[in-house]
Amino acid sequence: MITKLITRCLTLAIAFICAQAAFAQATGSLTGTVRDQNGAVIQGATVTITNNETNLTRTVVTNADGRWTATLLPVGTYGVSYEKEGFKRSVDQDNKVEASVVRTVDVTLEVGATDVFVDVTSDQPLVQAESAAVSRQITGEQITRTPTSTRSFTGLLSAEAGVSSELSPVGVNGNGNISPSVNGTRTTSTSLSFNGIDATNITSNEGSLSDNISPAPETLQEVKLQTSLYDASTGRSGGGNFQLVTKSGGNQFTGTAYYYLQNKAFNSNEFFLQESGNEKPRADRTETGFTIGGPIIKNKFFFFGGYQFTDANTGFVPTARTRTILPIALSVLGEDRSKAAIAAAFNQFNGCAGANCLTAGDINDVAWRIFNLRNPVTGGFILPTISNFRALNIVDQSGAGNFQSGVFPTVTSRTIQRNNPLVEVISVEPSKFRQNQFTTRLDGQLTEKNNLSGTFFFSDFPALDSFPDPSSLASPFTLRRADKNRTLSIGDTHIFTPNWINEIRFGYFYLNNARRLDDPFLTDELSNAAVGVTNPASTFDNSVATTRLGHYIGRNNIANFSFGGPNDSFNRRKQVTYSIGNNVNWLFKNHNFKFGGEFKSHQYDSDLPEEQATEFEKFDSFTQLLTGNATEADTQYGITAKQFRFKDLGFYFTDDWKVNRKLTLNVGLRYELFMWPTEKNGFIGNFDLEPYLPCFTSAGTNSLCDNPTAGFVIPKNVGSTGLAVVDGAVAATRLADNNHTLKGQDLNNFAPRIGAAYAVSDKLVLRGGYGLFYDRPSAAFINTIFSNYPFLREVEITVPSGNVPIATAFSGVPTNISLNQWLPFRILRSAGAGGTYSIRDNTPVFVDSRGTPQGSGCNPATGLNCIRGNIAETFEFRAIDRDLRTPYVHQWNVGMQYEILKDLLVEARYIGTAGRNLLIARALNQGFDLNDPNTPDHIYERFNQAYLAAGSPNGPLNAGSSARARGTGVAFGFLNSVTGQVDLNLANPAGQVINFEARVPILGFNVPEAILLQSQGYSNYHGGQFSLTKRLSRGLQFNVAYTFSKSIDIMSSDPGSTAGGGKPDVPNTGFIAQGDARNIENNKGLSDFDRTHRFSTNFVWDIPTGKSANAFIKGWSISGFFQAQSGTPFTVFASEPELQTAAQYSSVTRGAGGLNRPGFGRPNTVCAASQAIRSYSTSNLNAIDGSCFTSALGQFGNLGRNTFRGPSQNRFDLSFAKSTKINERMSFELGFDLFNVFDTVNLASPNSDLQDSVDFGVITSTVGGPRVGQFRAKFRF
């Protein structure tokens, strides 16, 4: 007795000291009650549970209530035998054990001798009478028999009730995983476990299953998706929980060999490719592999293994095509790319006359070299000669413009015709994917009481994306995705007694999602040096990530034009997670106690140099590019490589209490500690907003609010970077008292859970409960804080306006001063009554990018009479709220399950969730409308001081007690010709609007790209969910699911995405909350993933053949998968609108919040939602009525977030197969799958960015893809 007590105490200690296994179990349980023929319970009956494949055996004895339970059973099929003196021995051979599910197996024993054998053939009940958890389980065999275009385990389960996702694509250059939203939670709130260990991708804000493992279905024993009220043994997230369980070997050798083929000949063309005159693209995908399993030592040790090879080359993926805007001049510009030929081609169409025509001398050397660059993929030019295009009947910029050339003192200026007609070009370059994966599993029964299992998964799945920005690239700039995974799960189960079982598990998860441009685009010929561009970042880093050709992109009418690798062309993301944990099951009377813990150590290495290779943007015309000029030039230098480290710790206790025959209670408590990430060398910068809070009120002063230096904070473990300019700034920055810069860990993360299942009868069960679930916030933390001052400096050159020389844009950037010496910034006013305000940095620079001295009588050598500093690039700073808290989700549900017929289950339930402390990103430093009486007075004083320094050109300041009163009508505040009112935002009578970055509380921060990560988000979801499931019998099985739901939140994506990508000034969805940062409630609306209706069904039917023995007639089957769903919500917005003049107040686009330049500004609407959206159809792609929107006059418009809904979607996939038995153990199957049988065109939502003057309101893409065929063959033994 003492020995047992000591053993249990030691086990309990191990469970709480070690940690990790049980939270995502790869095991399940069987339970039941043994009765006699009169219904009386039988105590003391011996129950033996035996795995049919491995002969693993567990023996238990029924208690006083006749009840027995066997826990921690490996997933599989078991035989259960019952013995009791005076009763016949009874055996039930077909009992399925599912991961994380308790299945009930009740039996009635007949009176008689124990040597009399009774074979029980009754099926397990379909109702779940032991738990309130909501889940769906499918086998690997079901995945292969039901047509799923990508063969990913996510395909079928993403169509379950309560799950929201797009239609799965018919073609992918990846593994095809879908990251769904589950019951109104974010896509990053879904977790993945692989044989009991955490395999969640924590590096992406797009979804935890994206770019993640996808084992071959033939290697999977089962896949389970838990959607609601999973017990306290499962943690880490508040959304869905996917569980993958690998097959194990048995006492017989079994295996498969298979081959899948997709080919262009089987397919239809995609709608928009066909409409644009493009031929049906290549769409090849070959997937082949094998599995084998069997005994090493019968009844003792077993093995299982599998290998799969995939090779895809397809044009049916978004990154295999581009939709770009190009000048029609490229249609006549062939192999002769001389300067004269280039000028002649553009003059042919631009309507120039005489002196304003382009000449060979106007073509800048940089532009000429760019126009002659060859694309290594197509063999043509980077800016290609075009033949298949659609005229747009618009020009890039009307009329002529003034363009400069040369450097001081020989700067010249010419008026040259712009007016270049534009065309739309859609072109295809198939994207590629290749995967090698293998799976190995070993299982051994070391002793009668000790079982050991280990699974290793290996996958290299690199891919090539031809068009990483498919909405603008003029020709391919191939991105290489070097995806790799290694996953190891080792578990040991020890049976101390039948009622006291312990499982300990170790896990290793490695995921590399690094991205870089493909090698052919990293040659000397495709570099900044080759075209004549100087980049100061090369002084600090001469890797190809810096020396490659920069990124060039247009705006306004040529917003859909770009070339060069996008900002995130180099992006290292490597995750390593070590986990260890323990799980204990203790059966005591009618209680099944589980308790244990988990510990995980995460490593995440990242490197995202973004604009480090240079970016030239905001081209308004192709003439501007031809003359070698840009509107803005960007680069950066410093430290971008980071090594983040963080840990998780969790404990739990649960009790499944069988209160009586009908009622089971599930109660539990979980504790989560998600420790904040730290950087190995302390290379992270944060900002402490608290000392600067007065700057947002009338208490602010210019001495505090015009210099943010004192607010920057770095970890106490910061080390030397090896770069003097960075280390100098580090030395001048305040140290935090910890390694993460926040005020402390969030320790109060207790998550209670309670559920109940009441069996009204053997066929009807009522279930319901409530639970609290915490979400790990690490990805958002890391992706927010990845590159900040003092470790990085962004450089932005915008002078001369519209004439920044591409070749020498950064010639005046000082690379020899510490980054802190760029501060403080200051406000300057230009001379004269029409003067305007600008922000200058503190660098010792006295010339512009053409070398022209800044200031009358300026001597750049001494700085005498000079204007000091460049036009400032304000800090694009990503800060973390130092009071950040862990997000959590309330879940509750109530429902019923009813087995209406044998093998047919209907379920109806209501599920609700409420997310709290959800992470959102909001503008850290949103400016003020100076007409707002709440504007802090120190902001007006900035302009008063600059006005005085400019010599008071409009006369002395007014008398008054406030800076606002003293400056109105003199330093600022003049008649606005649009509003008819005095507008304090105007710098002069001519109507120039004071720069939005000058009207901010803290001078020095950007507005849309200086963000603060906070836990102030929330969500609410309510859903009615219905399903009808038929278990396989008489050759037929099916599942039908319908969801009627509504999800509301204020931000739907996990923050932390970068502004990288094809359009640097169009933030990604998760970058920042829409609209007014000081009124976040104005963002309350339908979630981005909300779908009112979602219906799906899948079936497999083995066609009956009567009693025919004909081999040709036998073995035919048909299966299908149908989905229909509402479209997702969207809103009309302007990305980063900005007002620069009073006349622009009337612009719908610039007026949509343009006084503050929000990340996403919404206009006013004068129509109902039903009027603003025309009907969706392939004959009416212009879906938004632009006349329904008016200018908000620079304010935040009255249009709500996600007011409109996109087109509905539906698709039917169908499969035919013929299986032929070779002998009792071997069979061969041939099949053909058709995805999107009816070639349904599922339109995507229309483009809704007002800044896109070409495509606003127009639908330009589809979802899911056209009809695609697939041949398959499989051999089984």
C-alpha positions, -999 to +999 in steps of 0.1 A: +000+000+000+028+024+009+047+014-023+016+022-044+012+056-026+049+065-032+046+054-069+015+075-074+031+105-058+062+102-080+040+099-110+021+130-100+054+149-096+066+138-130+033+149-146+037+184-133+075+187-138+078+173-172+051+184-197+035+182-230+019+150-242-017+150-233-028+184-246-031+170-280-036+133-275-029+106-302-048+082-280-085+075-271-106+056-246-132+029-245-158+026-218-190+007-211-213-010-188-218-047-184-253-060-176-272-093-174-303-101-194-325-085-167-307-052-170-288-055-137-252-044-137-225-070-132-196-062-109-162-079-112-165-089-148-131-091-166-129-070-197-100-076-221-093-050-248-070-063-277-057-043-307-067-063-337-035-055-356-008-057-329-024-078-301-016-051-276-038-061-246-053-042-217-074-059-189-097-041-166-125-051-142-160-036-139-167-016-107-198-017-085-218+000-112-208-026-138-187+001-155-153-002-170-129+022-188-097+017-207-077+049-213-047+060-234-053+034-260-035+039-293-059+048-322-071+017-340-096-011-340-100-033-309-117-065-299-133-065-265-140-097-246-161-100-214-158-128-188-176-135-156-183-167-137-218-180-145-220-161-178-211-169-213-179-153-226-187-125-250-164-109-277-170-078-298-143-076-325-149-042-342-145-013-318-129+019-331-107+040-309-105+077-319-080+103-307-093+123-278-127+106-278-143+083-252-164+057-271-191+037-253-193-001-257-221-016-236-228-053-235-254-077-221-240-111-209-260-143-212-262-168-184-242-199-191-208-216-188-178-194-193-164-217-220-193-209-242-184-182-267-208-155-279-198-133-309-212-098-305-217-080-338-235-048-326-221-015-338-208+012-315-234+039-309-229+070-330-240+093-302-213+106-279-227+102-244-195+108-225-185+143-235-197+177-246-168+182-270-177+188-307-154+170-332-154+152-365-131+123-373-122+109-407-097+082-417-069+085-442-089+061-464-119+085-464-096+113-476-084+091-505-119+079-515-135+113-514-124+137-542-102+164-527-082+183-552-051+188-531-052+155-510-046+177-479-061+165-447-076+200-443-098+196-474-128+176-461-126+189-425-126+225-436-161+219-449-174+209-415-202+228-397-188+258-379-157+260-402-152+289-427-127+289-455-125+295-492-132+267-517-101+246-519-081+253-550-082+228-578-045+233-585-017+243-561+021+246-562+022+236-526+007+210-502-027+225-504-033+231-467-062+254-458-061+275-426-098+279-417-116+300-392-134+278-367-165+292-349-156+328-354-120+326-343-090+338-363-072+315-387-042+317-364-063+304-335-063+269-350-037+244-337-022+213-352-009+182-334+010+153-349+009+121-330+004+141-298+030+168-302+024+204-312+030+210-349+015+245-352+031+271-375+037+300-352+056+321-377+027+333-399-002+356-394-019+340-424-029+308-406-014+281-384-018+254-410-003+275-439+030+264-453+029+235-428+031+197-428+006+177-449+014+140-446+002+117-474-034+105-466-022+069-471+000+073-440-027+086-417-048+064-394-072+093-387-076+130-388-097+147-362-109+183-360-122+194-326-142+226-329-157+233-295-153+225-258-123+201-261-113+193-226-086+209-204-059+185-217-058+205-249-045+240-249-025+266-269-054+281-289-091+290-288-101+279-323-101+245-339-077+217-331-065+194-358-051+161-347-031+138-371-024+102-361+000+081-382-008+045-390+011+018-372+023-016-383+006-048-372+011-086-372+005-087-410+025-070-437+002-044-454+009-015-477-001+005-508+015+019-539-003+048-556-001+072-585-020+104-591-019+125-623-033+159-633-027+171-668-036+200-690-055+177-713-081+169-686-089+205-678-110+235-688-095+269-691-099+295-663-125+321-670-103+353-670-075+336-689-100+326-716-116+361-716-081+376-721-073+353-750-048+332-731-047+296-740-053+269-714-021+269-693+000+240-683-014+223-652+006+192-645+008+175-611+022+140-604+020+125-570+032+090-563+043+070-533+040+038-512+035+026-477+044-006-459+039-018-424+043-050-405+059-069-377+095-068-366+088-092-338+052-105-339+030-092-310+060-072-298+075-047-323+061-032-354+071-008-381+053+015-406+068+037-433+057+057-463+073+078-490+056+103-513+070+123-542+051+153-557+060+173-588+037+201-599+040+227-627+007+246-629-007+278-642-039+274-621-025+292-591-025+330-583+013+333-584+014+317-619-001+347-636+000+384-636-024+411-644-004+442-651-008+476-666+017+485-693+021+513-720+009+504-754+043+515-767+056+481-756+036+466-784+059+482-810+091+481-790+109+449-801+144+437-800+158+472-809+159+488-774+181+517-784+173+550-768+161+563-801+138+533-805+124+537-770+117+573-776+101+567-809+078+539-796+064+562-769+061+592-792+040+570-816+011+569-791+015+599-767+003+626-790+034+647-785+043+675-809+076+693-814+098+701-784+078+681-759+084+648-777+108+623-761+143+623-777+171+597-773+188+622-751+159+622-727+162+585-721+182+582-689+210+556-688+194+538-659+160+535-677+177+524-709+195+496-691+163+486-674+145+484-707+172+462-720+173+438-691+165+402-700+142+380-680+159+347-673+126+328-672+109+340-704+141+349-723+123+381-733+127+415-716+119+424-680+096+450-695+083+428-723+072+433-758+035+427-757+011+413-783-020+401-764-036+430-745-068+448-738-070+486-743-081+505-712-088+538-729-069+557-703-034+572-701-009+571-673-010+609-667-025+634-690-005+663-706+031+672-703+053+673-672+085+689-661+114+664-658+149+671-645+182+655-654+218+659-643+233+668-609+243+701-595+256+724-609+244+711-643+207+702-634+185+708-665+148+707-668+125+698-698+088+698-705+081+664-720+048+647-730+034+620-707-001+609-719+010+573-726-020+551-734-023+521-711-033+485-718-040+455-695-019+424-700-026+390-685+002+365-688+010+331-674+042+315-663+035+282-645+046+280-609+064+249-597+064+226-566+083+195-557+080+175-525+098+146-510+083+133-478+087+101-458+071+089-426+084+062-403+068+048-372+080+022-347+058+007-320+070-017-293+055-035-263+086-035-241+068-053-213+032-062-206+029-028-189+051-006-210+046+005-246+069+027-266+061+045-299+080+069-321+071+087-353+093+107-376+081+128-404+104+144-430+094+167-458+112+190-482+085+209-502+101+238-520+082+258-546+087+285-571+062+314-574+066+330-608+047+362-599+051+368-561+030+399-568+004+387-593-014+420-594+013+441-610+045+424-621+053+431-657+072+398-661+081+369-637+104+375-608+105+341-594+104+336-556+118+304-542+100+290-511+125+267-494+099+249-472+112+221-450+099+202-420+112+176-396+088+163-369+096+137-342+071+123-317+082+098-290+058+085-265+059+060-237+029+046-219+033+027-186+005+009-169+011+010-132-023-006-125-053-009-149-067+022-131-034+042-131-017+048-164+010+073-173+021+086-207+052+107-213+059+122-247+088+141-263+084+162-294+106+180-319+092+202-346+113+220-372+097+242-399+116+263-423+096+287-444+124+308-458+118+328-490+142+344-515+144+353-551+154+324-573+190+321-584+186+333-620+174+367-606+205+371-584+231+374-611+254+404-616+233+413-647+202+418-625+216+440-598+215+476-588+251+480-600+242+467-634+216+494-641+237+521-624+219+525-590+240+533-559+227+519-526+242+530-493+229+498-476+256+479-495+281+495-472+267+474-443+255+443-462+268+432-496+247+400-498+224+394-528+195+405-506+209+440-508+227+441-542+199+426-563+178+447-586+155+470-566+117+471-567+099+496-589+062+503-587+037+528-600+006+545-585-027+560-595-034+548-631-003+527-631-007+512-596-009+478-612+026+481-627+058+469-611+090+450-618+118+437-596+115+414-566+089+427-540+099+439-506+096+405-489+117+387-516+141+377-489+124+364-457+140+339-434+115+321-411+128+291-392+109+276-362+122+249-339+099+237-310+110+212-284+083+198-262+081+174-233+052+164-211+034+139-191-002+128-189-017+106-161-050+088-161-065+076-128-097+058-127-114+060-094-150+047-090-170+066-115-143+092-121-118+094-149-092+118-136-066+132-160-038+155-150-005+166-164+015+194-178+034+206-208+066+225-215+076+239-248+107+258-259+105+277-291+132+291-313+123+314-342+149+329-364+138+356-388+154+380-413+133+404-434+154+431-450+124+445-469+135+477-488+172+471-482+177+464-519+161+498-528+126+505-538+115+532-563+079+539-561+049+561-568+057+565-605+029+586-620+039+581-657+062+560-678+078+592-690+089+598-654+106+564-654+122+569-689+138+602-677+153+584-647+131+600-621+110+586-593+086+602-568+101+583-539+132+563-533+136+540-503+162+519-487+173+508-452+203+496-433+210+481-399+203+447-383+174+426-396+185+391-386+169+381-353+169+350-331+138+349-310+134+326-280+103+319-259+087+292-238+053+278-229+042+262-197+009+246-190-008+224-164-043+208-163-066+187-144-098+171-157-125+148-144-150+128-165-175+119-139-202+094-147-228+107-123-253+080-132-262+059-161-275+088-181-254+118-170-217+125-175-200+156-163-167+168-178-150+194-156-114+207-158-091+235-152-061+245-174-033+270-167-014+285-195+018+306-194+029+319-227+061+337-220+069+368-241+095+363-268+130+375-262+158+380-288+190+360-282+212+391-285+187+417-273+182+431-308+146+443-304+134+479-299+102+490-284+086+523-274+073+532-239+042+553-247+033+560-211+056+590-205+043+605-238+006+602-230+004+639-222+012+646-258-023+634-267-038+660-244-036+696-236-008+687-210+017+681-238+047+703-243+070+707-273+101+698-253+086+664-246+065+657-276+089+668-304+116+643-295+107+606-290+142+596-280+134+591-243+106+567-251+127+541-269+135+510-248+156+479-255+162+447-236+187+445-208+206+416-226+214+438-256+248+431-271+271+446-297+259+445-333+292+451-348+279+482-367+291+514-352+261+534-364+238+510-347+258+505-315+260+543-310+223+545-310+220+514-288+242+531-262+219+562-262+187+541-257+171+532-223+175+497-211+144+478-198+147+457-167+140+425-186+148+408-219+114+414-236+107+451-228+072+446-215+062+453-179+059+417-169+045+383-179+008+377-180+004+351-152-034+351-147-043+326-174-066+301-157-090+284-180-120+265-165-141+241-186-173+223-178-194+201-200-223+177-196-237+148-217-272+135-208-283+103-225-321+105-227-319+071-243-294+049-262-303+069-293-307+105-280-281+125-261-282+162-250-249+179-246-236+213-237-210+232-217-187+262-214-150+267-216-122+293-216-093+290-240-061+310-243-043+319-275-005+320-279+003+355-292+039+350-302+036+353-340+020+387-338+046+398-312+075+387-334+061+399-367+054+433-352+087+440-335+110+424-361+127+456-373+128+488-353+150+517-342+178+516-328+187+486-349+174+498-383+171+530-402+147+535-431+157+561-457+131+579-478+141+604-505+113+626-520+132+657-531+132+671-558+094+665-560+087+640-587+123+642-599+143+621-575+171+607-596+171+569-596+208+566-601+219+589-573+188+592-550+208+583-519+239+603-526+232+626-496+225+598-471+251+599-443+262+564-434+288+573-409+267+588-381+249+570-353+213+564-359+203+585-329+219+615-345+191+616-370+170+629-341+153+651-332+132+660-362+120+695-366+093+715-385+105+741-411+085+765-431+095+776-465+099+813-473+071+837-483+034+841-477+027+809-496+052+789-476+045+753-466+057+732-437+081+702-439+098+679-414+136+677-415+159+652-398+190+662-379+216+648-403+244+670-415+231+670-450+228+703-469+220+693-505+192+674-521+195+642-541+208+660-571+234+678-550+216+711-551+224+732-520+194+737-497+190+773-488+198+807-502+235+813-502+241+778-488+277+765-485+274+727-482+310+724-471+304+744-440+267+743-436+266+781-435+232+795-446+220+760-453+189+741-444+201+712-423+189+676-429+169+657-455+131+657-456+126+633-428+116+597-432+095+594-400+098+562-381+078+533-394+079+518-359+061+487-347+056+490-309+042+465-284+019+477-257+040+472-225+008+461-208+000+434-234-022+405-222-029+370-235-059+367-258-086+343-248-119+329-262-150+320-243-168+289-259-202+276-251-225+252-268-258+232-264-271+206-287-285+171-293-275+140-311-301+115-323-295+082-340-327+083-360-319+050-378-292+024-375-260+040-387-277+074-393-270+103-369-285+137-369-270+165-348-282+200-341-264+225-319-259+261-310-223+273-306-212+306-294-178+321-289-166+355-275-130+365-281-115+389-257-081+406-254-076+398-290-046+414-306-051+444-328-027+469-344-037+505-344-020+537-353+004+546-326+006+583-335-025+593-355-026+630-362-052+656-354-076+676-376-065+710-365-101+722-366-109+697-338-111+716-305-094+686-288-062+691-307-034+695-281-020+731-282+016+720-285+009+709-321-002+744-331+029+758-313+052+737-337+039+757-366+040+790-348+077+785-340+085+775-376+065+805-389+085+828-367+118+812-378+107+818-414+104+856-407+067+859-401+058+864-438+022+870-431+028+894-402+032+889-365+013+862-346-020+871-331-024+880-294-040+851-276-038+827-247-034+796-268-011+786-297-042+779-317-055+815-313-021+831-319-014+812-352-049+812-368-050+832-401-012+838-399+008+807-394-021+784-404-058+785-409-071+799-442-102+798-463-109+764-478-124+768-512-143+735-510-159+737-475-162+775-476-149+776-440-116+787-424-096+755-423-069+754-397-052+725-416-042+749-444-006+762-443-013+792-466-040+810-486-032+789-517-047+759-499-017+737-491-026+712-464-001+708-435+015+674-438-003+647-418+030+637-401+035+672-387+001+672-370+008+642-348+010+641-310+047+628-311+068+643-338+089+617-355+066+588-360+048+578-392+010+575-390-002+544-409+031+525-405+038+533-369+016+509-351+009+497-316+001+461-309-026+459-282-049+434-266-080+455-271-098+435-298-129+414-294-151+391-314-186+375-310-199+345-329-233+327-328-240+297-350-267+272-356-250+240-368-266+209-382-252+177-395-264+143-408-239+115-408-243+080-421-218+054-411-206+030-438-232+003-442-247-014-472-219+003-493-230+039-485-216+065-462-221+103-463-219+134-442-241+165-446-233+198-427-250+231-427-241+263-407-262+294-402-240+319-384-228+354-378-194+366-367-186+401-356-153+417-346-132+448-350-102+432-367-101+396-382-065+390-389-036+385-365-015+416-366+021+415-376+021+414-413+045+437-430+040+462-457+061+441-480+047+426-511+039+441-545+023+472-532+044+488-504+019+515-497-011+492-495-010+476-461-020+440-458-052+432-441-036+423-408-012+453-408-034+479-391-070+484-381-092+504-405-103+540-399-100+561-368-074+548-343-090+568-316-124+552-322-117+516-327-154+507-321-161+523-355-145+491-369-171+468-354-186+448-383-189+414-398-157+394-396-137+391-428-144+353-428-181+355-419-204+334-441-241+335-433-248+301-449-224+272-455-235+238-468-214+208-477-219+171-483-196+143-492-204+107-499-190+074-509-212+048-526-201+013-534-224+005-563-243-027-555-239-056-580-265-080-566-250-115-565-230-111-597-195-127-596-184-109-627-151-092-620-159-063-643-192-055-627-180-058-591-160-032-573-173+000-588-178+031-566-187+067-569-180+095-545-186+132-544-180+164-525-203+194-528-200+228-512-221+260-513-215+291-492-222+328-489-195+352-500-173+370-475-178+406-464-158+435-477-159+473-477-149+501-499-118+519-487-089+540-498-054+527-489-034+554-472-053+584-486-037+618-482-050+653-487-023+677-499-045+707-512-078+721-503-091+712-538-086+676-530-112+677-502-138+669-528-120+638-540-138+606-529-105+588-527-083+614-509-113+626-488-117+592-472-098+600-441-070+618-460-064+644-433-049+617-412-037+592-439-050+561-422-040+526-434-075+521-446-098+551-449-135+547-457-156+573-477-192+585-471-220+565-486-253+578-499-268+544-509-281+513-492-258+483-494-281+466-519-279+497-542-241+500-541-235+465-553-248+454-587-256+418-593-227+395-596-223+376-629-197+368-655-215+393-678-213+421-653-179+422-637-182+459-628-200+452-596-197+483-574-216+515-582-191+542-576-217+569-576-229+556-542-198+571-525-189+607-517-160+624-501-158+625-463-139+658-467-108+643-451-127+629-422-135+592-414-165+584-436-199+570-425-194+538-445-190+509-421-165+481-421-175+450-441-208+465-452-210+445-485-208+408-493-190+392-521-204+366-546-216+332-533-197+301-542-205+265-550-186+235-564-192+198-570-164+173-572-170+138-584-150+106-585-154+072-602-133+042-592-130+005-600-114-018-575-104-053-586-095-081-561-064-100-572-067-124-542-078-122-506-049-099-497-043-079-528-064-054-549-059-029-576-079+003-581-082+027-610-101+060-607-108+093-622-117+125-603-133+156-617-130+187-596-156+214-603-176+190-625-198+217-640-170+242-645-187+267-623-171+302-623-169+313-587-161+350-588-140+366-561-150+398-544-146+430-565-116+452-561-127+478-535-097+501-531-105+535-543-068+542-550-069+516-578-084+539-604-083+512-631-099+483-613-120+498-586-154+480-584-143+453-609-140+416-603-107+404-617-102+369-603-120+337-595-119+313-565-113+276-566-105+273-602-120+257-634-128+220-640-097+199-635-094+161-640-072+136-622-063+100-630-054+077-601-042+042-596-036+023-563-023-012-554-031-025-519-019-056-501 
